[in-house]
Structure formats: structure tokens, C-alpha cells
Amino acid sequence: MNVSPDELHNQDRHWSRHAKRYDEVFLDPYGPEVVNPLWAALEAIPDARSKTIADLGCGTGPLLPHLAARFGRVLALDFAPGMLERARARLDAEAADRVTFLARPMHELNDLAGQVDVALAVSSLVMPDVRVIDRTLRSIRGMLRTGGQFLGIVPSIDAIAYHVMVLYDLALERGLPPKDAERQASAQAERRYYDFVFGRFHYQGLRQKFWQPFEIQHRLARAGFADVRLDKVLYPWEDVLADGEDLSAYPRSWDWFFQAGCADAGSRSVS
């Protein structure tokens, strides 16, 4: 399958344009009030100093200093030069010696086949064309050594629907009639940017894939991963979402964390 160079360049341009404001525009899974299973999963990797880890779609590189302090070799890959420029600036000289930067799309990994122990994809499996996602997942599977692990976080479309629901409930509790409550909740949650059936998001030129939990399991299994485990990355309401302070009594919103291993030939189990 060929990926249109024009489409890659277009998204490259939009992501690079947003690089300076990335931390303001997008959810931060590393914030102090965020419950993120990724930290425990990374700490559980044995003998990390002898291993190679790849941060695929590293963006502005918030995870790179932590990875460079723990792992022997770090590959930091992103297709947007503006993101990589900011990522490099996060590293001191000692950390930079262990990090190799790669400017390329996430599906171009053939030269790294069998060289990586742990692959990370944090908020980067967001290509709007699922054919590219499937190709990328197969490439990630191919880059992992025997016994390798794949960890990641993907944006949750079901959490957006949940946000609309609780905003609607809140509007009803404040006395709005149902139709007005629907309009207000839809506007506050910016529902116009989302396609809930196909899990798509469009904002200022950026186009992203959002995920349902069953699709994470389905696509990872198809790519040859096994023992797929899901958990939630929980965000504090007041920091990230409309009317957050008034929603503090509700369970938190989330993205999906996943952890998977490499399936043997003919074995593609999902748990």
C-alpha cells in the first residue's frame, strides 16, 4: 500500500505548525495528577540498561529524558521536523549520547527489523487512514526482538462520548430543557470535530484517529501481537476538559493504555 506523499507532507506541516503550542493543545499523559499505567510498565522491564527502546512518534520528546536515564539505547522517531527540534532541546549532553533521532513516518521501520526490545507509541497511532495504522503495527511487530514488548497510549473516542453525556447531565441538573442541554453539551465538548462511528477527529488541519477498546484489541491481534492488555490513563477533569471543575464528582475521563507481546506464528491471542 502506498501512502500519498502529499498527505504525509500536509500532516507533517500541520504537526510542525502546532509543535510550539503542543503542550497547550493536547492532553498531557505525564502530568502529576494523571494516573498513567505506562510508568509501572516501564519500571517492570528487567535489565533495561541492556535494552533498546523506540519512542515512535516521540513528538516534542517529553518521555525522552526518562527513557535515556533508564535504557541503554533510545530511538526517537517522528515525521515532523518541528517536533524533533523541540525533542532534542529537552536532552542534556549525557542523555543525548544515548538517543538516536529518526525523521520518518512510523511505518518505515524495515531497516530496524529485530533490533528493538521495547516499542512505545504514546498518542502517535493516530493516522486517519486505518490502512496506514495496520501497516505501521505490522512494521512495529517486525522491529521487535523475540520476547519484545509493545506499550502505547491511544486517544479514546468512547471518552469523548462520555464527556458529552456528563455535560448533558450537568446541564439538565442546572435546569436546562433537554434540547438546550443537548446543544450546550455538544458545543462544550466540541462534538463537531468528531466522527464517533469511524473514530475520527479534525481540528485546524490536523486529522487524527481516535479508538474504541475493541478496535485496539482487533488491530493489534491482526498485526501479530499477543496477550493484549488494556488499562485506562485517567485525567483530572479540571485540567483538560470543558466545565471540568464542575465535573469533579464524576469518574475521570480517559485515554486507553495497552501492553502487548509478540505472538508466535499462528498464535494471536487477545485478553
C-alpha positions in Angstrom: 0.0 0.0 0.0 1.4 3.4 -1.0 0.9 6.4 1.3 0.4 9.7 -0.6 3.5 11.9 -0.3 1.2 15.0 -0.5 -0.8 13.7 2.5 2.3 13.0 4.6 3.7 16.4 3.8 0.4 18.1 4.6 0.2 16.4 8.0 3.9 17.0 8.6 3.3 20.7 8.0 0.3 20.9 10.3 2.1 18.9 13.2 5.2 21.1 12.9 3.0 24.2 13.0 1.4 23.0 16.2 4.7 22.0 17.8 5.3 25.3 19.8 1.8 25.0 21.3 1.6 21.2 21.5 1.5 21.1 25.3 -1.3 23.6 25.4 -3.5 22.0 22.7 -3.2 18.2 23.5 -3.8 16.2 26.6 -0.6 15.5 28.7 -0.5 11.9 29.8 2.6 12.7 32.0 1.0 15.3 34.3 1.4 14.9 38.1 -2.4 14.3 38.6 -2.7 11.8 35.7 -3.0 8.1 36.6 -0.8 6.5 33.9 -0.1 2.8 33.9 2.8 3.4 31.5 5.2 4.3 34.3 4.7 0.9 36.1 5.0 -1.0 32.8 8.3 0.7 32.1 9.7 0.1 35.6 8.7 -3.6 35.3 11.0 -4.1 32.3 14.1 -6.1 33.6 17.7 -5.2 32.8 16.6 -2.1 31.0 20.2 -0.7 30.7 21.0 -3.5 28.3 17.9 -2.9 26.1 16.9 -0.8 23.2 13.7 1.2 23.3 12.0 3.0 20.5 9.8 6.0 21.1 7.7 6.0 18.0 6.1 9.3 17.2 8.0 10.9 20.0 6.5 14.4 19.4 8.2 17.1 21.4 10.0 14.4 23.4 8.6 14.6 27.0 9.4 11.0 27.7 13.0 11.0 26.3 14.9 12.2 29.4 13.3 9.4 31.4 14.0 6.7 28.7 17.6 7.9 28.3 18.2 7.6 32.1 16.9 4.0 32.2 17.6 2.3 28.9 20.9 1.7 27.1 19.8 2.9 23.7 16.8 5.1 22.7 15.5 5.6 19.2 13.3 8.7 18.9 11.3 8.8 15.7 8.9 11.4 14.4 7.9 12.5 10.9 7.5 16.2 11.9 10.8 18.1 12.0 9.3 20.8 14.2 8.6 18.1 16.8 12.1 16.6 16.7 13.7 20.1 17.1 11.8 20.6 20.4 12.6 17.0 21.5 16.4 17.5 21.0 16.2 20.6 23.2 15.0 18.5 26.2 18.2 16.5 26.5 21.4 17.2 28.2 24.7 16.0 26.6 24.8 12.8 28.5 21.3 11.8 27.6 21.7 12.9 24.0 24.6 10.3 23.6 22.1 7.5 24.1 19.4 8.9 21.8 19.2 8.5 18.1 16.7 10.7 16.2 15.0 9.4 13.1 12.9 11.7 10.9 10.5 9.4 9.1 6.9 8.0 9.2 6.2 5.3 11.7 5.6 2.6 9.1 9.1 2.9 7.6 10.9 0.5 10.1 12.2 -2.3 7.8 15.9 -1.4 8.5 15.2 -1.8 12.2 13.8 -5.4 12.0 14.7 -7.4 15.0 16.7 -4.7 16.7 14.3 -3.3 19.4 13.3 -4.7 22.8 10.6 -2.3 23.7 8.5 -0.2 21.3 6.4 2.8 22.6 3.7 4.6 20.7 2.2 7.3 23.0 -0.6 9.3 21.4 1.0 8.6 18.0 -1.1 5.8 16.5 -3.5 8.5 15.2 -3.2 8.2 11.4 -6.6 8.9 9.9 -6.2 6.1 7.3 -6.5 2.8 9.1 -4.6 1.1 6.3 -1.6 3.1 7.4 -2.2 2.1 11.0 -2.3 -1.6 10.1 0.9 -1.2 8.1 2.5 0.6 11.0 1.5 -2.0 13.5 3.0 -4.8 11.3 6.2 -2.8 11.0 6.4 -2.3 14.8 5.9 -6.1 15.2 8.7 -6.7 12.8 11.2 -4.4 14.6 10.8 -6.2 17.9 13.2 -8.9 19.1 11.9 -12.2 20.4 10.2 -11.6 23.7 9.8 -7.9 22.9 7.0 -5.7 24.3 4.8 -3.0 22.7 3.4 -0.3 25.0 1.2 2.6 24.0 -1.5 5.1 24.7 -4.2 5.9 22.1 -6.9 8.7 22.3 -10.3 7.3 23.3 -13.4 8.1 21.3 -15.6 6.5 23.9 -14.3 9.0 26.5 -15.4 11.9 24.2 -18.9 10.3 24.2 -18.7 10.0 28.0 -17.8 13.7 28.3 -20.8 14.7 26.2 -23.0 12.6 28.4 -21.8 14.1 31.7 -22.0 17.6 30.3 -25.6 16.8 29.3 -26.4 15.5 32.8 -24.9 18.6 34.3 -26.9 20.9 32.1 -30.1 19.1 33.0 -29.3 19.4 36.7 -28.9 23.2 36.2 -32.4 23.3 34.9 -32.0 23.5 31.1 -34.6 21.7 29.0 -33.3 18.6 27.1 -32.9 20.2 23.7 -31.0 23.2 25.1 -28.9 20.8 27.3 -28.0 18.8 24.2 -26.9 21.9 22.3 -24.8 23.1 25.2 -23.2 19.8 25.9 -22.4 19.3 22.2 -20.8 22.8 21.9 -18.8 22.4 25.1 -17.4 19.0 24.1 -16.7 20.3 20.6 -18.7 17.4 19.2 -18.5 18.9 15.7 -14.8 17.9 15.4 -15.5 14.2 15.9 -16.9 11.3 13.8 -17.9 8.8 16.5 -18.7 5.9 14.2 -15.3 5.8 12.5 -13.3 7.4 15.4 -12.0 10.5 13.6 -11.0 13.9 14.8 -10.4 17.0 12.7 -9.0 20.3 14.1 -7.2 23.2 12.3 -5.9 21.0 9.6 -4.9 18.1 11.8 -6.7 14.8 11.2 -6.5 12.1 13.9 -7.7 8.6 14.6 -9.5 8.0 18.0 -10.0 4.5 19.3 -12.6 2.2 20.8 -11.1 -0.5 23.1 -12.3 -3.4 20.9 -10.5 -1.9 17.9 -7.2 -1.8 19.9 -7.5 -5.5 20.5 -8.6 -6.2 17.0 -5.8 -4.3 15.2 -3.0 -5.5 17.5 -4.0 -9.1 17.1 -4.2 -8.8 13.3 -0.7 -7.4 13.3 0.7 -10.4 15.2 0.7 -9.2 18.8 -0.4 -11.4 21.7 -1.6 -11.0 25.3 -3.0 -7.6 24.6 -3.9 -5.9 27.9 -5.8 -2.7 28.3 -6.0 -0.1 31.1 -7.1 3.5 31.4 -5.0 6.6 31.6 -7.1 8.8 33.9 -7.1 12.6 33.5 -8.1 15.2 36.1 -11.3 16.9 34.9 -10.3 20.4 36.0 -7.1 20.4 33.9 -8.2 19.3 30.5 -11.9 19.4 29.6 -14.8 21.8 29.4 -16.6 22.5 32.7 -14.0 20.3 34.4 -14.3 21.8 37.8 -18.0 21.2 37.9 -17.5 17.5 36.8 -15.2 16.6 39.7 -17.8 14.4 41.3 -17.9 12.2 38.1 -15.4 9.4 37.4 -12.5 10.7 35.4 -12.1 10.9 31.6 -9.5 8.6 30.0 -7.3 7.5 27.1 -6.5 3.8 26.5 -3.2 2.3 27.6 -2.2 -1.0 26.0 0.5 -3.6 26.6 1.2 -6.4 24.2 3.8 -9.1 23.4 4.9 -10.8 20.2 2.7 -13.6 19.1 4.2 -16.9 17.9 3.4 -18.0 14.3 -0.3 -18.9 14.2 -1.0 -17.6 17.8 -2.8 -14.3 18.1 -4.5 -14.3 21.4 -6.2 -11.3 23.0 -7.1 -10.9 26.6 
